[in-house]
Amino acid sequence: MTPEKLYETLKKIQEPKGYYFNRNKTMVMELMQSLLENKDRYGYMACPCRLASGNQQDDKDIICPCVYRKQDVIEFGSCYCGLYVSKEWNEDKIVHIYVPERRPPEKMKC
Amino acid sequence: MAKNVFLYALSTCIHCKNTKEFLDNKNIDFDFVYVDKLTGDEREKAIEEVKKYNPKVSFPTIVIDGEKIIVGLNKEEILEACGK
């Protein structure tokens, strides 16, 4: 699958749920590439911005879209990576701040 | 005197990429490692190091002169810690 194909596929699924891709298309396409790279090396689309363990069960909370996205987008308008954002975030209606890591350290088994 | 700047990063992480670009643009010399590309003992050692500096083991983790720790691309903090 190409990054462009993944982009189109995900966009159709995620936008109706209120999750928009970051308006920075270059960044988004790099993250599409990273997701595909992680799919190749781990067998699942581990979050590009987190250290995957290589064990799908241990990493099920950080398989993109991660379980932390919902709360991060509610609080910050953006997921941890900055891949998925709210409409307001893309329209600069809310301040863009650096999203801290919400994942509990004990979840990391690598 | 130039600061010793070390960056723990992931090869797939966009924030890590942006941090490297930022350091380059500001002419701040640094070394880095892609922890996700390491294996075996080397990987375990690097993860232990990151854990020591940043218990959340999140990336990028920037270590300046072995003591000042900055997590994430916090530009002002980086510039200040590097005396720029």
N, CA and C atoms of all chains as a GROMACS GRO file, in nm:
protein
  582
    1MET      N    1   0.085  -0.121   0.000
    1MET     CA    2   0.000   0.000   0.000
    1MET      C    3   0.087   0.124   0.000
    2THR      N    4   0.051   0.223  -0.072
    2THR     CA    5   0.128   0.347  -0.077
    2THR      C    6   0.077   0.443   0.032
    3PRO      N    7   0.165   0.540   0.071
    3PRO     CA    8   0.121   0.640   0.168
    3PRO      C    9  -0.006   0.714   0.120
    4GLU      N   10  -0.013   0.741  -0.010
    4GLU     CA   11  -0.129   0.814  -0.063
    4GLU      C   12  -0.257   0.731  -0.046
    5LYS      N   13  -0.244   0.602  -0.076
    5LYS     CA   14  -0.362   0.512  -0.063
    5LYS      C   15  -0.404   0.505   0.084
    6LEU      N   16  -0.306   0.491   0.173
    6LEU     CA   17  -0.338   0.485   0.317
    6LEU      C   18  -0.405   0.615   0.360
    7TYR      N   19  -0.354   0.727   0.309
    7TYR     CA   20  -0.411   0.859   0.342
    7TYR      C   21  -0.559   0.864   0.303
    8GLU      N   22  -0.587   0.824   0.178
    8GLU     CA   23  -0.727   0.830   0.130
    8GLU      C   24  -0.817   0.738   0.211
    9THR      N   25  -0.766   0.618   0.238
    9THR     CA   26  -0.845   0.519   0.312
    9THR      C   27  -0.879   0.570   0.451
   10LEU      N   28  -0.778   0.618   0.521
   10LEU     CA   29  -0.799   0.663   0.660
   10LEU      C   30  -0.886   0.789   0.666
   11LYS      N   31  -0.863   0.878   0.571
   11LYS     CA   32  -0.938   1.005   0.569
   11LYS      C   33  -1.089   0.978   0.566
   12LYS      N   34  -1.127   0.880   0.479
   12LYS     CA   35  -1.271   0.845   0.465
   12LYS      C   36  -1.326   0.791   0.594
   13ILE      N   37  -1.244   0.717   0.666
   13ILE     CA   38  -1.291   0.653   0.790
   13ILE      C   39  -1.292   0.751   0.907
   14GLN      N   40  -1.187   0.831   0.918
   14GLN     CA   41  -1.165   0.910   1.040
   14GLN      C   42  -1.238   1.044   1.042
   15GLU      N   43  -1.248   1.110   0.926
   15GLU     CA   44  -1.312   1.243   0.927
   15GLU      C   45  -1.455   1.239   0.977
   16PRO      N   46  -1.536   1.141   0.930
   16PRO     CA   47  -1.673   1.134   0.983
   16PRO      C   48  -1.678   1.118   1.134
   17LYS      N   49  -1.568   1.069   1.193
   17LYS     CA   50  -1.565   1.054   1.339
   17LYS      C   51  -1.516   1.182   1.407
   18GLY      N   52  -1.483   1.282   1.325
   18GLY     CA   53  -1.438   1.409   1.384
   18GLY      C   54  -1.288   1.420   1.399
   19TYR      N   55  -1.216   1.328   1.337
   19TYR     CA   56  -1.069   1.331   1.344
   19TYR      C   57  -1.014   1.368   1.207
   20TYR      N   58  -0.955   1.485   1.200
   20TYR     CA   59  -0.906   1.536   1.073
   20TYR      C   60  -0.754   1.522   1.067
   21PHE      N   61  -0.702   1.505   0.945
   21PHE     CA   62  -0.557   1.505   0.934
   21PHE      C   63  -0.505   1.646   0.954
   22ASN      N   64  -0.387   1.656   1.013
   22ASN     CA   65  -0.317   1.782   1.030
   22ASN      C   66  -0.308   1.854   0.895
   23ARG      N   67  -0.328   1.985   0.897
   23ARG     CA   68  -0.328   2.059   0.768
   23ARG      C   69  -0.190   2.057   0.704
   24ASN      N   70  -0.086   2.023   0.783
   24ASN     CA   71   0.049   2.013   0.728
   24ASN      C   72   0.062   1.881   0.651
   25LYS      N   73   0.032   1.886   0.523
   25LYS     CA   74   0.023   1.764   0.440
   25LYS      C   75   0.158   1.692   0.432
   26THR      N   76   0.266   1.766   0.427
   26THR     CA   77   0.399   1.705   0.418
   26THR      C   78   0.423   1.617   0.541
   27MET      N   79   0.392   1.674   0.656
   27MET     CA   80   0.409   1.600   0.782
   27MET      C   81   0.319   1.476   0.782
   28VAL      N   82   0.197   1.492   0.738
   28VAL     CA   83   0.102   1.380   0.739
   28VAL      C   84   0.151   1.268   0.648
   29MET      N   85   0.203   1.306   0.530
   29MET     CA   86   0.249   1.201   0.440
   29MET      C   87   0.372   1.130   0.496
   30GLU      N   88   0.456   1.203   0.570
   30GLU     CA   89   0.571   1.138   0.635
   30GLU      C   90   0.522   1.039   0.741
   31LEU      N   91   0.417   1.078   0.811
   31LEU     CA   92   0.362   0.988   0.914
   31LEU      C   93   0.293   0.868   0.849
   32MET      N   94   0.232   0.885   0.732
   32MET     CA   95   0.175   0.771   0.659
   32MET      C   96   0.287   0.673   0.625
   33GLN      N   97   0.398   0.727   0.578
   33GLN     CA   98   0.515   0.644   0.545
   33GLN      C   99   0.564   0.570   0.669
   34SER      N  100   0.568   0.640   0.781
   34SER     CA  101   0.615   0.579   0.907
   34SER      C  102   0.521   0.469   0.953
   35LEU      N  103   0.391   0.490   0.936
   35LEU     CA  104   0.294   0.387   0.974
   35LEU      C  105   0.315   0.261   0.890
   36LEU      N  106   0.338   0.282   0.762
   36LEU     CA  107   0.360   0.167   0.672
   36LEU      C  108   0.491   0.098   0.707
   37GLU      N  109   0.591   0.176   0.744
   37GLU     CA  110   0.720   0.118   0.784
   37GLU      C  111   0.702   0.033   0.910
   38ASN      N  112   0.626   0.084   1.005
   38ASN     CA  113   0.602   0.007   1.128
   38ASN      C  114   0.520  -0.118   1.099
   39LYS      N  115   0.426  -0.105   1.005
   39LYS     CA  116   0.346  -0.223   0.966
   39LYS      C  117   0.440  -0.332   0.911
   40ASP      N  118   0.535  -0.289   0.829
   40ASP     CA  119   0.631  -0.384   0.770
   40ASP      C  120   0.717  -0.450   0.876
   41ARG      N  121   0.773  -0.368   0.967
   41ARG     CA  122   0.869  -0.427   1.060
   41ARG      C  123   0.804  -0.493   1.182
   42TYR      N  124   0.687  -0.450   1.224
   42TYR     CA  125   0.624  -0.510   1.343
   42TYR      C  126   0.502  -0.595   1.310
   43GLY      N  127   0.444  -0.568   1.193
   43GLY     CA  128   0.321  -0.640   1.159
   43GLY      C  129   0.196  -0.566   1.198
   44TYR      N  130   0.214  -0.450   1.257
   44TYR     CA  131   0.099  -0.366   1.296
   44TYR      C  132   0.145  -0.220   1.294
   45MET      N  133   0.047  -0.129   1.280
   45MET     CA  134   0.083   0.012   1.266
   45MET      C  135   0.104   0.076   1.403
   46ALA      N  136   0.218   0.047   1.460
   46ALA     CA  137   0.253   0.108   1.588
   46ALA      C  138   0.268   0.258   1.570
   47CYS      N  139   0.233   0.331   1.673
   47CYS     CA  140   0.245   0.477   1.670
   47CYS      C  141   0.387   0.518   1.632
   48PRO      N  142   0.402   0.604   1.529
   48PRO     CA  143   0.536   0.641   1.484
   48PRO      C  144   0.617   0.717   1.588
   49CYS      N  145   0.549   0.777   1.684
   49CYS     CA  146   0.618   0.863   1.781
   49CYS      C  147   0.639   0.794   1.915
   50ARG      N  148   0.614   0.664   1.920
   50ARG     CA  149   0.637   0.588   2.044
   50ARG      C  150   0.722   0.467   2.013
   51LEU      N  151   0.799   0.423   2.113
   51LEU     CA  152   0.885   0.306   2.095
   51LEU      C  153   0.801   0.180   2.106
   52ALA      N  154   0.786   0.108   1.996
   52ALA     CA  155   0.707  -0.014   1.996
   52ALA      C  156   0.790  -0.128   2.056
   53SER      N  157   0.720  -0.224   2.116
   53SER     CA  158   0.793  -0.337   2.176
   53SER      C  159   0.814  -0.447   2.072
   54GLY      N  160   0.728  -0.446   1.969
   54GLY     CA  161   0.735  -0.555   1.871
   54GLY      C  162   0.634  -0.664   1.903
   55ASN      N  163   0.572  -0.653   2.022
   55ASN     CA  164   0.468  -0.748   2.063
   55ASN      C  165   0.332  -0.680   2.052
   56GLN      N  166   0.248  -0.730   1.959
   56GLN     CA  167   0.123  -0.659   1.929
   56GLN      C  168   0.034  -0.647   2.052
   57GLN      N  169   0.032  -0.752   2.134
   57GLN     CA  170  -0.053  -0.750   2.253
   57GLN      C  171  -0.008  -0.641   2.350
   58ASP      N  172   0.125  -0.632   2.370
   58ASP     CA  173   0.179  -0.531   2.462
   58ASP      C  174   0.158  -0.389   2.408
   59ASP      N  175   0.149  -0.381   2.274
   59ASP     CA  176   0.139  -0.248   2.212
   59ASP      C  177  -0.002  -0.212   2.165
   60LYS      N  178  -0.102  -0.291   2.209
   60LYS     CA  179  -0.236  -0.267   2.151
   60LYS      C  180  -0.288  -0.126   2.183
   61ASP      N  181  -0.238  -0.063   2.289
   61ASP     CA  182  -0.286   0.072   2.322
   61ASP      C  183  -0.221   0.178   2.233
   62ILE      N  184  -0.111   0.144   2.165
   62ILE     CA  185  -0.046   0.245   2.080
   62ILE      C  186  -0.050   0.208   1.932
   63ILE      N  187  -0.141   0.117   1.897
   63ILE     CA  188  -0.163   0.090   1.754
   63ILE      C  189  -0.250   0.204   1.702
   64CYS      N  190  -0.202   0.269   1.594
   64CYS     CA  191  -0.268   0.389   1.544
   64CYS      C  192  -0.404   0.356   1.482
   65PRO      N  193  -0.512   0.430   1.514
   65PRO     CA  194  -0.516   0.540   1.610
   65PRO      C  195  -0.510   0.489   1.754
   66CYS      N  196  -0.423   0.550   1.832
   66CYS     CA  197  -0.398   0.499   1.968
   66CYS      C  198  -0.517   0.527   2.060
   67VAL      N  199  -0.519   0.457   2.172
   67VAL     CA  200  -0.634   0.473   2.263
   67VAL      C  201  -0.632   0.610   2.332
   68TYR      N  202  -0.516   0.679   2.322
   68TYR     CA  203  -0.501   0.808   2.389
   68TYR      C  204  -0.550   0.924   2.303
   69ARG      N  205  -0.574   0.896   2.174
   69ARG     CA  206  -0.613   1.002   2.080
   69ARG      C  207  -0.737   1.076   2.127
   70LYS      N  208  -0.837   1.004   2.169
   70LYS     CA  209  -0.965   1.068   2.205
   70LYS      C  210  -0.943   1.178   2.309
   71GLN      N  211  -0.882   1.142   2.422
   71GLN     CA  212  -0.861   1.239   2.529
   71GLN      C  213  -0.764   1.349   2.488
   72ASP      N  214  -0.662   1.313   2.411
   72ASP     CA  215  -0.566   1.416   2.366
   72ASP      C  216  -0.633   1.519   2.275
   73VAL      N  217  -0.719   1.471   2.186
   73VAL     CA  218  -0.785   1.565   2.095
   73VAL      C  219  -0.887   1.650   2.172
   74ILE      N  220  -0.951   1.589   2.272
   74ILE     CA  221  -1.044   1.667   2.355
   74ILE      C  222  -0.967   1.779   2.427
   75GLU      N  223  -0.853   1.740   2.488
   75GLU     CA  224  -0.778   1.837   2.571
   75GLU      C  225  -0.694   1.933   2.489
   76PHE      N  226  -0.627   1.882   2.385
   76PHE     CA  227  -0.528   1.964   2.315
   76PHE      C  228  -0.563   1.992   2.169
   77GLY      N  229  -0.668   1.922   2.121
   77GLY     CA  230  -0.706   1.939   1.980
   77GLY      C  231  -0.616   1.860   1.886
   78SER      N  232  -0.527   1.780   1.944
   78SER     CA  233  -0.433   1.706   1.861
   78SER      C  234  -0.392   1.577   1.931
   79CYS      N  235  -0.365   1.473   1.849
   79CYS     CA  236  -0.312   1.351   1.910
   79CYS      C  237  -0.163   1.372   1.936
   80TYR      N  238  -0.103   1.275   2.002
   80TYR     CA  239   0.036   1.287   2.048
   80TYR      C  240   0.131   1.317   1.933
   81CYS      N  241   0.104   1.251   1.818
   81CYS     CA  242   0.192   1.269   1.702
   81CYS      C  243   0.165   1.400   1.630
   82GLY      N  244   0.039   1.447   1.642
   82GLY     CA  245  -0.001   1.562   1.560
   82GLY      C  246  -0.060   1.517   1.428
   83LEU      N  247  -0.081   1.387   1.414
   83LEU     CA  248  -0.139   1.335   1.289
   83LEU      C  249  -0.288   1.368   1.280
   84TYR      N  250  -0.359   1.334   1.388
   84TYR     CA  251  -0.503   1.362   1.392
   84TYR      C  252  -0.529   1.486   1.477
   85VAL      N  253  -0.610   1.576   1.424
   85VAL     CA  254  -0.641   1.699   1.496
   85VAL      C  255  -0.789   1.729   1.485
   86SER      N  256  -0.836   1.824   1.564
   86SER     CA  257  -0.976   1.866   1.554
   86SER      C  258  -0.986   1.972   1.443
   87LYS      N  259  -1.109   1.998   1.402
   87LYS     CA  260  -1.134   2.103   1.301
   87LYS      C  261  -1.081   2.237   1.354
   88GLU      N  262  -1.111   2.261   1.484
   88GLU     CA  263  -1.072   2.390   1.544
   88GLU      C  264  -0.920   2.405   1.545
   89TRP      N  265  -0.850   2.294   1.569
   89TRP     CA  266  -0.703   2.300   1.570
   89TRP      C  267  -0.653   2.342   1.431
   90ASN      N  268  -0.708   2.278   1.329
   90ASN     CA  269  -0.666   2.310   1.192
   90ASN      C  270  -0.702   2.452   1.151
   91GLU      N  271  -0.806   2.506   1.216
   91GLU     CA  272  -0.850   2.643   1.181
   91GLU      C  273  -0.792   2.746   1.278
   92ASP      N  274  -0.694   2.703   1.356
   92ASP     CA  275  -0.627   2.794   1.451
   92ASP      C  276  -0.724   2.857   1.551
   93LYS      N  277  -0.833   2.789   1.579
   93LYS     CA  278  -0.927   2.841   1.678
   93LYS      C  279  -0.882   2.804   1.820
   94ILE      N  280  -0.784   2.714   1.828
   94ILE     CA  281  -0.729   2.683   1.960
   94ILE      C  282  -0.576   2.688   1.951
   95VAL      N  283  -0.513   2.713   2.066
   95VAL     CA  284  -0.368   2.727   2.067
   95VAL      C  285  -0.303   2.591   2.040
   96HIS      N  286  -0.200   2.591   1.959
   96HIS     CA  287  -0.128   2.466   1.931
   96HIS      C  288  -0.020   2.447   2.037
   97ILE      N  289  -0.042   2.352   2.125
   97ILE     CA  290   0.064   2.327   2.222
   97ILE      C  291   0.113   2.184   2.211
   98TYR      N  292   0.232   2.161   2.267
   98TYR     CA  293   0.298   2.030   2.256
   98TYR      C  294   0.222   1.929   2.341
   99VAL      N  295   0.177   1.821   2.282
   99VAL     CA  296   0.095   1.722   2.354
   99VAL      C  297   0.188   1.632   2.435
  100PRO      N  298   0.173   1.632   2.567
  100PRO     CA  299   0.258   1.547   2.651
  100PRO      C  300   0.219   1.400   2.635
  101GLU      N  301   0.312   1.311   2.669
  101GLU     CA  302   0.285   1.167   2.660
  101GLU      C  303   0.188   1.124   2.769
  102ARG      N  304   0.072   1.070   2.726
  102ARG     CA  305  -0.032   1.028   2.821
  102ARG      C  306  -0.015   0.882   2.861
  103ARG      N  307   0.060   0.807   2.781
  103ARG     CA  308   0.071   0.664   2.807
  103ARG      C  309   0.142   0.638   2.939
  104PRO      N  310   0.081   0.558   3.028
  104PRO     CA  311   0.148   0.527   3.155
  104PRO      C  312   0.277   0.451   3.129
  105PRO      N  313   0.388   0.489   3.192
  105PRO     CA  314   0.518   0.425   3.167
  105PRO      C  315   0.514   0.273   3.186
  106GLU      N  316   0.431   0.229   3.279
  106GLU     CA  317   0.429   0.083   3.306
  106GLU      C  318   0.376   0.003   3.187
  107LYS      N  319   0.308   0.074   3.093
  107LYS     CA  320   0.255   0.002   2.976
  107LYS      C  321   0.368  -0.035   2.880
  108MET      N  322   0.479   0.034   2.896
  108MET     CA  323   0.590   0.013   2.801
  108MET      C  324   0.670  -0.110   2.840
  109LYS      N  325   0.666  -0.210   2.754
  109LYS     CA  326   0.739  -0.334   2.783
  109LYS      C  327   0.839  -0.359   2.671
  110CYS      N  328   0.953  -0.288   2.669
  110CYS     CA  329   1.042  -0.316   2.556
  110CYS      C  330   1.189  -0.317   2.603
  111MET      N  331   3.163   2.792   2.565
  111MET     CA  332   3.207   2.657   2.529
  111MET      C  333   3.087   2.577   2.478
  112ALA      N  334   3.110   2.497   2.369
  112ALA     CA  335   2.999   2.424   2.309
  112ALA      C  336   2.943   2.322   2.407
  113LYS      N  337   2.812   2.312   2.410
  113LYS     CA  338   2.746   2.218   2.498
  113LYS      C  339   2.748   2.078   2.435
  114ASN      N  340   2.746   1.975   2.525
  114ASN     CA  341   2.734   1.838   2.475
  114ASN      C  342   2.585   1.806   2.466
  115VAL      N  343   2.534   1.796   2.344
  115VAL     CA  344   2.391   1.774   2.324
  115VAL      C  345   2.370   1.635   2.267
  116PHE      N  346   2.291   1.553   2.338
  116PHE     CA  347   2.262   1.417   2.289
  116PHE      C  348   2.111   1.399   2.278
  117LEU      N  349   2.069   1.340   2.169
  117LEU     CA  350   1.926   1.326   2.139
  117LEU      C  351   1.890   1.178   2.126
  118TYR      N  352   1.800   1.134   2.215
  118TYR     CA  353   1.742   1.000   2.199
  118TYR      C  354   1.618   1.018   2.111
  119ALA      N  355   1.612   0.945   2.002
  119ALA     CA  356   1.506   0.969   1.904
  119ALA      C  357   1.455   0.838   1.847
  120LEU      N  358   1.346   0.850   1.770
  120LEU     CA  359   1.293   0.736   1.694
  120LEU      C  360   1.299   0.774   1.546
  121SER      N  361   1.332   0.677   1.462
  121SER     CA  362   1.348   0.708   1.319
  121SER      C  363   1.214   0.745   1.254
  122THR      N  364   1.104   0.702   1.314
  122THR     CA  365   0.972   0.728   1.254
  122THR      C  366   0.901   0.848   1.316
  123CYS      N  367   0.963   0.910   1.418
  123CYS     CA  368   0.895   1.015   1.495
  123CYS      C  369   0.912   1.152   1.430
  124ILE      N  370   0.800   1.218   1.400
  124ILE     CA  371   0.803   1.347   1.332
  124ILE      C  372   0.860   1.456   1.423
  125HIS      N  373   0.832   1.446   1.552
  125HIS     CA  374   0.884   1.548   1.644
  125HIS      C  375   1.036   1.535   1.655
  126CYS      N  376   1.084   1.411   1.650
  126CYS     CA  377   1.229   1.389   1.655
  126CYS      C  378   1.294   1.449   1.529
  127LYS      N  379   1.231   1.427   1.416
  127LYS     CA  380   1.283   1.482   1.289
  127LYS      C  381   1.287   1.635   1.295
  128ASN      N  382   1.179   1.692   1.343
  128ASN     CA  383   1.173   1.838   1.354
  128ASN      C  384   1.277   1.891   1.453
  129THR      N  385   1.302   1.815   1.560
  129THR     CA  386   1.402   1.857   1.659
  129THR      C  387   1.542   1.857   1.597
  130LYS      N  388   1.572   1.754   1.520
  130LYS     CA  389   1.704   1.748   1.455
  130LYS      C  390   1.721   1.865   1.359
  131GLU      N  391   1.613   1.895   1.284
  131GLU     CA  392   1.619   2.007   1.189
  131GLU      C  393   1.639   2.138   1.264
  132PHE      N  394   1.568   2.151   1.378
  132PHE     CA  395   1.579   2.274   1.458
  132PHE      C  396   1.721   2.292   1.508
  133LEU      N  397   1.780   2.186   1.562
  133LEU     CA  398   1.918   2.194   1.612
  133LEU      C  399   2.015   2.229   1.499
  134ASP      N  400   1.994   2.169   1.384
  134ASP     CA  401   2.079   2.201   1.268
  134ASP      C  402   2.065   2.348   1.230
  135ASN      N  403   1.941   2.394   1.220
  135ASN     CA  404   1.916   2.534   1.179
  135ASN      C  405   1.979   2.633   1.276
  136LYS      N  406   1.988   2.594   1.403
  136LYS     CA  407   2.044   2.683   1.504
  136LYS      C  408   2.194   2.658   1.524
  137ASN      N  409   2.252   2.576   1.434
  137ASN     CA  410   2.396   2.544   1.441
  137ASN      C  411   2.436   2.490   1.579
  138ILE      N  412   2.349   2.406   1.632
  138ILE     CA  413   2.381   2.340   1.760
  138ILE      C  414   2.428   2.199   1.726
  139ASP      N  415   2.556   2.172   1.755
  139ASP     CA  416   2.607   2.037   1.728
  139ASP      C  417   2.544   1.937   1.824
  140PHE      N  418   2.514   1.818   1.774
  140PHE     CA  419   2.455   1.717   1.862
  140PHE      C  420   2.485   1.578   1.807
  141ASP      N  421   2.477   1.479   1.897
  141ASP     CA  422   2.479   1.339   1.857
  141ASP      C  423   2.340   1.282   1.884
  142PHE      N  424   2.307   1.175   1.816
  142PHE     CA  425   2.174   1.117   1.841
  142PHE      C  426   2.178   0.966   1.820
  143VAL      N  427   2.076   0.899   1.869
  143VAL     CA  428   2.059   0.757   1.839
  143VAL      C  429   1.912   0.730   1.812
  144TYR      N  430   1.886   0.649   1.712
  144TYR     CA  431   1.748   0.601   1.686
  144TYR      C  432   1.729   0.474   1.767
  145VAL      N  433   1.662   0.488   1.880
  145VAL     CA  434   1.648   0.374   1.972
  145VAL      C  435   1.570   0.261   1.904
  146ASP      N  436   1.477   0.296   1.816
  146ASP     CA  437   1.398   0.190   1.751
  146ASP      C  438   1.480   0.108   1.653
  147LYS      N  439   1.595   0.160   1.613
  147LYS     CA  440   1.679   0.087   1.518
  147LYS      C  441   1.781  -0.003   1.591
  148LEU      N  442   1.789   0.011   1.723
  148LEU     CA  443   1.885  -0.069   1.799
  148LEU      C  444   1.826  -0.206   1.829
  149THR      N  445   1.914  -0.300   1.859
  149THR     CA  446   1.865  -0.433   1.897
  149THR      C  447   1.946  -0.485   2.016
  150GLY      N  448   1.897  -0.590   2.076
  150GLY     CA  449   1.972  -0.660   2.180
  150GLY      C  450   2.017  -0.572   2.295
  151ASP      N  451   2.138  -0.596   2.341
  151ASP     CA  452   2.190  -0.526   2.460
  151ASP      C  453   2.198  -0.375   2.437
  152GLU      N  454   2.235  -0.340   2.315
  152GLU     CA  455   2.249  -0.197   2.282
  152GLU      C  456   2.115  -0.126   2.303
  153ARG      N  457   2.009  -0.191   2.259
  153ARG     CA  458   1.874  -0.134   2.272
  153ARG      C  459   1.836  -0.125   2.418
  154GLU      N  460   1.860  -0.233   2.492
  154GLU     CA  461   1.824  -0.234   2.635
  154GLU      C  462   1.898  -0.126   2.712
  155LYS      N  463   2.028  -0.112   2.677
  155LYS     CA  464   2.110  -0.010   2.745
  155LYS      C  465   2.055   0.130   2.716
  156ALA      N  466   2.021   0.154   2.590
  156ALA     CA  467   1.970   0.287   2.552
  156ALA      C  468   1.838   0.317   2.622
  157ILE      N  469   1.751   0.215   2.631
  157ILE     CA  470   1.621   0.235   2.695
  157ILE      C  471   1.641   0.265   2.844
  158GLU      N  472   1.734   0.193   2.906
  158GLU     CA  473   1.764   0.220   3.048
  158GLU      C  474   1.813   0.364   3.066
  159GLU      N  475   1.897   0.408   2.974
  159GLU     CA  476   1.949   0.545   2.981
  159GLU      C  477   1.834   0.645   2.971
  160VAL      N  478   1.747   0.624   2.872
  160VAL     CA  479   1.635   0.717   2.853
  160VAL      C  480   1.548   0.717   2.979
  161LYS      N  481   1.523   0.596   3.031
  161LYS     CA  482   1.437   0.584   3.151
  161LYS      C  483   1.495   0.664   3.267
  162LYS      N  484   1.628   0.664   3.276
  162LYS     CA  485   1.696   0.737   3.383
  162LYS      C  486   1.667   0.887   3.371
  163TYR      N  487   1.672   0.935   3.249
  163TYR     CA  488   1.651   1.078   3.223
  163TYR      C  489   1.504   1.114   3.213
  164ASN      N  490   1.424   1.023   3.159
  164ASN     CA  491   1.283   1.051   3.129
  164ASN      C  492   1.202   0.924   3.151
  165PRO      N  493   1.147   0.910   3.275
  165PRO     CA  494   1.076   0.786   3.313
  165PRO      C  495   0.964   0.746   3.217
  166LYS      N  496   0.912   0.842   3.143
  166LYS     CA  497   0.803   0.810   3.049
  166LYS      C  498   0.858   0.742   2.922
  167VAL      N  499   0.987   0.746   2.909
  167VAL     CA  500   1.054   0.691   2.789
  167VAL      C  501   0.983   0.742   2.663
  168SER      N  502   0.966   0.872   2.656
  168SER     CA  503   0.905   0.933   2.536
  168SER      C  504   1.016   1.002   2.458
  169PHE      N  505   0.981   1.036   2.333
  169PHE     CA  506   1.083   1.089   2.244
  169PHE      C  507   1.035   1.216   2.176
  170PRO      N  508   1.121   1.311   2.135
  170PRO     CA  509   1.264   1.307   2.163
  170PRO      C  510   1.295   1.338   2.309
  171THR      N  511   1.402   1.277   2.359
  171THR     CA  512   1.457   1.313   2.489
  171THR      C  513   1.594   1.373   2.460
  172ILE      N  514   1.611   1.497   2.503
  172ILE     CA  515   1.736   1.570   2.475
  172ILE      C  516   1.812   1.586   2.606
  173VAL      N  517   1.940   1.547   2.604
  173VAL     CA  518   2.022   1.556   2.726
  173VAL      C  519   2.138   1.652   2.697
  174ILE      N  520   2.148   1.757   2.779
  174ILE     CA  521   2.251   1.860   2.757
  174ILE      C  522   2.352   1.854   2.871
  175ASP      N  523   2.477   1.830   2.832
  175ASP     CA  524   2.586   1.819   2.929
  175ASP      C  525   2.556   1.714   3.036
  176GLY      N  526   2.482   1.610   2.994
  176GLY     CA  527   2.453   1.499   3.084
  176GLY      C  528   2.363   1.532   3.200
  177GLU      N  529   2.310   1.654   3.204
  177GLU     CA  530   2.228   1.687   3.322
  177GLU      C  531   2.095   1.756   3.289
  178LYS      N  532   2.098   1.850   3.197
  178LYS     CA  533   1.972   1.921   3.165
  178LYS      C  534   1.891   1.833   3.068
  179ILE      N  535   1.767   1.802   3.105
  179ILE     CA  536   1.684   1.711   3.025
  179ILE      C  537   1.567   1.789   2.965
  180ILE      N  538   1.549   1.776   2.836
  180ILE     CA  539   1.434   1.841   2.771
  180ILE      C  540   1.360   1.733   2.693
  181VAL      N  541   1.230   1.720   2.720
  181VAL     CA  542   1.148   1.619   2.652
  181VAL      C  543   1.060   1.690   2.550
  182GLY      N  544   1.072   1.650   2.426
  182GLY     CA  545   0.990   1.714   2.323
  182GLY      C  546   1.060   1.834   2.264
  183LEU      N  547   1.006   1.884   2.153
  183LEU     CA  548   1.068   1.999   2.084
  183LEU      C  549   1.025   2.127   2.152
  184ASN      N  550   1.088   2.156   2.264
  184ASN     CA  551   1.059   2.278   2.339
  184ASN      C  552   1.167   2.380   2.301
  185LYS      N  553   1.139   2.460   2.200
  185LYS     CA  554   1.243   2.542   2.136
  185LYS      C  555   1.308   2.641   2.232
  186GLU      N  556   1.226   2.713   2.309
  186GLU     CA  557   1.286   2.813   2.399
  186GLU      C  558   1.380   2.747   2.499
  187GLU      N  559   1.330   2.636   2.554
  187GLU     CA  560   1.410   2.567   2.656
  187GLU      C  561   1.542   2.518   2.596
  188ILE      N  562   1.535   2.467   2.474
  188ILE     CA  563   1.656   2.416   2.408
  188ILE      C  564   1.756   2.530   2.386
  189LEU      N  565   1.706   2.640   2.332
  189LEU     CA  566   1.794   2.754   2.303
  189LEU      C  567   1.858   2.807   2.432
  190GLU      N  568   1.778   2.817   2.535
  190GLU     CA  569   1.830   2.868   2.663
  190GLU      C  570   1.937   2.774   2.719
  191ALA      N  571   1.906   2.644   2.718
  191ALA     CA  572   2.000   2.546   2.774
  191ALA      C  573   2.129   2.538   2.693
  192CYS      N  574   2.120   2.576   2.566
  192CYS     CA  575   2.239   2.571   2.480
  192CYS      C  576   2.309   2.706   2.471
  193GLY      N  577   2.255   2.800   2.552
  193GLY     CA  578   2.318   2.932   2.555
  193GLY      C  579   2.307   3.007   2.423
  194LYS      N  580   2.198   2.987   2.353
  194LYS     CA  581   2.180   3.056   2.222
  194LYS      C  582   2.080   3.172   2.237
   0.00000   0.00000   0.00000
